[in-house]
């Protein structure tokens, strides 16, 4: 599997509770924080739900 780097670029303030929990599940808690994860179906699905809050980069 390929790895992707996910960076939080927008705040979760005034977002739905579901989007806040998705960001936490991805391991993102602070603005400009980045995580590297395996690009499996579950991760890709979570990223699609919060794609307006994150930046994605292939590694």
Secondary structure, DSSP 8 states (H G I E B T S, - for coil): --EEEEEE-S--TTS-HHHHHHHHHHT--STT-EEEEE--HHHHHHHHHTTTTEEEEE-
